Amino acid sequence: MKIELENVKPAEIEKRSFEIITEELGDTHLIPGTEPIVKRCIHTSADFDYAKNLMFSEGVVEKALDAIRNGAVIVTDTQMGKAGINKRKLAEYGGEVLCFMSDEDVAEIAKKNGTTRAVASMEKAAALDKKIIFAIGNAPTALVRLYELIQDGKLTPELVIGVPVGFVNVVQSKELILSLKDTPYIVARGRKGGSNIAACICNALLYML
């Protein structure tokens, strides 16, 4: 069997990938200003459903870019998500990526309170005196706790990226975030998502600066 391969130089593979994505999207309507985010999610996953299931609150992209310019930190719910974010680019604006999931105090608080580490991590993050972007790609309990903290007036995030993947409480937790009126969000409605998607949304924002 003979397979025809495209003759693409290594440095041009990403560029060609985005050209293919644009071609295959055709006349699919994307919210103006969100195209780089949607396309990068498709590039990361090869899943064109992100053209339809990514939900953006009004003006969220510019609000997120302003937050990054002003030194916002990014808090993730997994070390994988943290690893995937371009920390050097974020540092140019005074930001850093934080993940508290492996912290001993988080493990102790979670055990004491009978909650998940993700819940305890969100509570630890809420105590930071910083502008925070939350990038949640794994734990629906993290999104639920963020919703509660926001509703209780204990947290005002710059952005909530809600893209946990899975089957248990995933859809419900995302709908909670979508119900927030004054919180900027980017949410992947439905079951799809993941730490890689959370990271690629952060990177898409960074590359837009």
C-alpha positions as CSV (number, residue, x, y, z in Angstrom):
1,M,0.0,0.0,0.0
2,K,1.3,3.4,-1.0
3,I,0.6,6.4,1.2
4,E,1.0,9.9,-0.1
5,L,2.5,12.3,2.5
6,E,2.5,16.0,2.4
7,N,6.0,17.5,2.0
8,V,6.0,19.9,5.0
9,K,9.0,21.1,6.8
10,P,9.0,20.6,10.6
11,A,8.9,24.3,11.2
12,E,5.8,24.7,9.0
13,I,3.7,21.8,10.5
14,E,1.8,23.9,12.9
15,K,1.1,26.6,10.3
16,R,-0.1,23.9,7.8
17,S,-2.3,22.4,10.6
18,F,-4.0,25.7,11.2
19,E,-4.6,26.1,7.5
20,I,-6.3,22.8,7.3
21,I,-8.4,23.6,10.3
22,T,-9.5,26.9,8.7
23,E,-10.3,25.1,5.5
24,E,-12.4,22.4,7.2
25,L,-14.2,24.9,9.3
26,G,-15.4,26.6,6.1
27,D,-18.2,29.0,6.8
28,T,-18.8,27.8,10.4
29,H,-19.7,30.9,12.4
30,L,-17.3,31.7,15.3
31,I,-17.7,34.6,17.7
32,P,-15.4,37.4,16.4
33,G,-12.2,37.5,18.5
34,T,-12.5,33.9,19.7
35,E,-11.2,32.2,16.6
36,P,-7.6,31.7,17.8
37,I,-8.9,29.9,20.9
38,V,-11.3,27.7,19.1
39,K,-8.8,26.8,16.4
40,R,-6.1,26.0,19.0
41,C,-8.5,23.7,20.9
42,I,-9.2,21.9,17.6
43,H,-5.5,21.8,16.8
44,T,-4.8,20.2,20.3
45,S,-7.6,17.6,20.0
46,A,-8.4,17.2,16.3
47,D,-12.0,17.6,17.5
48,F,-14.1,20.0,15.5
49,D,-16.9,19.9,18.1
50,Y,-15.0,22.7,19.9
51,A,-16.3,25.0,17.2
52,K,-19.7,24.5,18.7
53,N,-19.3,23.6,22.3
54,L,-17.0,26.4,23.5
55,M,-19.0,29.1,25.4
56,F,-17.7,32.6,25.9
57,S,-19.0,35.2,28.2
58,E,-19.4,38.6,26.8
59,G,-16.1,40.4,26.2
60,V,-14.2,37.6,27.9
61,V,-11.2,37.5,25.6
62,E,-10.3,41.2,26.1
63,K,-10.9,40.9,29.8
64,A,-8.6,37.9,30.0
65,L,-5.9,39.6,28.0
66,D,-6.0,42.6,30.3
67,A,-5.7,40.4,33.3
68,I,-2.6,38.7,31.9
69,R,-1.1,42.1,31.0
70,N,-1.7,43.1,34.6
71,G,0.2,40.1,36.0
72,A,-2.6,37.6,36.7
73,V,-1.5,34.2,37.9
74,I,-3.0,31.0,36.4
75,V,-4.2,28.3,38.9
76,T,-4.7,24.8,37.5
77,D,-6.3,21.7,38.9
78,T,-3.6,19.4,37.6
79,Q,0.1,19.3,37.2
80,M,-0.4,18.2,33.6
81,G,-2.3,21.4,33.0
82,K,0.4,23.4,34.6
83,A,3.1,21.7,32.6
84,G,1.3,22.5,29.3
85,I,1.1,26.3,29.8
86,N,3.8,28.5,28.3
87,K,5.2,29.8,31.6
88,R,8.0,31.8,29.9
89,K,5.5,33.8,27.9
90,L,3.3,34.4,31.0
91,A,6.3,35.5,33.0
92,E,6.9,38.3,30.5
93,Y,3.8,40.0,32.0
94,G,4.7,39.2,35.6
95,G,2.5,36.1,36.0
96,E,3.1,32.5,37.0
97,V,1.3,29.2,36.9
98,L,0.3,27.6,40.3
99,C,-1.0,24.2,41.1
100,F,-1.7,23.2,44.7
101,M,-2.9,19.7,44.2
102,S,0.3,18.1,45.5
103,D,0.7,20.4,48.5
104,E,0.7,18.6,51.9
105,D,-1.6,21.2,53.5
106,V,-4.1,20.7,50.7
107,A,-4.1,16.9,51.2
108,E,-4.5,17.4,55.0
109,I,-7.4,19.9,54.6
110,A,-9.1,17.6,52.1
111,K,-8.8,14.6,54.4
112,K,-10.0,16.6,57.4
113,N,-13.0,18.1,55.6
114,G,-13.9,14.9,53.6
115,T,-13.6,16.8,50.3
116,T,-11.4,16.4,47.2
117,R,-8.0,17.9,46.9
118,A,-9.4,20.0,44.0
119,V,-11.8,21.6,46.4
120,A,-9.1,22.3,49.0
121,S,-6.9,23.7,46.2
122,M,-9.6,26.2,45.1
123,E,-10.0,27.3,48.7
124,K,-6.2,27.8,49.0
125,A,-6.2,29.8,45.8
126,A,-9.1,32.0,46.9
127,A,-7.0,33.1,49.8
128,L,-4.3,34.5,47.5
129,D,-4.1,38.3,47.2
130,K,-3.7,38.1,43.4
131,K,-5.5,38.4,40.2
132,I,-6.4,34.8,39.3
133,I,-7.3,33.0,36.1
134,F,-8.5,29.4,36.9
135,A,-7.8,26.8,34.3
136,I,-9.9,23.7,35.3
137,G,-9.5,20.7,33.0
138,N,-10.0,17.7,35.2
139,A,-12.0,18.2,38.4
140,P,-15.7,19.1,38.3
141,T,-15.6,19.5,42.1
142,A,-13.1,22.4,41.6
143,L,-15.7,24.2,39.4
144,V,-18.5,23.6,41.9
145,R,-16.3,25.0,44.7
146,L,-15.4,28.0,42.6
147,Y,-19.1,28.6,41.9
148,E,-19.8,28.5,45.7
149,L,-16.9,30.9,46.5
150,I,-18.0,33.3,43.8
151,Q,-21.6,33.2,45.0
152,D,-20.6,33.8,48.6
153,G,-18.5,36.9,47.6
154,K,-15.3,35.3,48.7
155,L,-13.7,35.2,45.2
156,T,-13.7,37.4,42.1
157,P,-11.7,35.6,39.4
158,E,-10.4,37.3,36.3
159,L,-11.5,34.3,34.3
160,V,-12.7,30.8,34.8
161,I,-11.8,28.3,32.1
162,G,-14.1,25.4,32.8
163,V,-13.2,22.4,30.6
164,P,-13.2,19.3,32.8
165,V,-13.6,16.0,30.9
166,G,-15.7,13.0,32.0
167,F,-19.1,11.7,33.0
168,V,-19.8,12.3,36.7
169,N,-21.0,15.8,37.5
170,V,-19.0,17.3,34.6
171,V,-21.9,18.7,32.6
172,Q,-23.6,20.0,35.8
173,S,-20.5,21.7,37.1
174,K,-20.0,23.5,33.8
175,E,-23.6,24.7,33.8
176,L,-23.1,26.3,37.2
177,I,-20.3,28.4,35.8
178,L,-22.4,29.3,32.7
179,S,-25.1,30.6,35.1
180,L,-22.7,33.2,36.7
181,K,-23.7,36.7,35.5
182,D,-20.6,38.8,36.3
183,T,-17.8,36.2,36.1
184,P,-15.8,36.0,32.8
185,Y,-15.7,32.4,31.6
186,I,-14.7,30.1,28.8
187,V,-16.5,26.8,29.1
188,A,-16.6,23.6,27.0
189,R,-20.2,22.7,27.3
190,G,-20.9,18.9,27.6
191,R,-18.5,16.1,28.5
192,K,-15.5,17.0,26.4
193,G,-12.4,18.9,27.7
194,G,-9.3,17.9,29.6
195,S,-6.1,19.4,31.1
196,N,-4.6,19.7,27.6
197,I,-7.6,21.8,26.5
198,A,-7.3,24.0,29.6
199,A,-3.7,24.6,28.9
200,C,-4.2,25.3,25.2
201,I,-6.8,27.9,26.0
202,C,-4.3,29.6,28.2
203,N,-1.7,29.4,25.5
204,A,-4.1,30.7,22.9
205,L,-4.7,33.8,25.0
206,L,-0.9,34.2,25.6
207,Y,-0.2,34.0,21.9
208,M,-2.8,36.6,21.2
209,L,-0.9,39.2,23.2
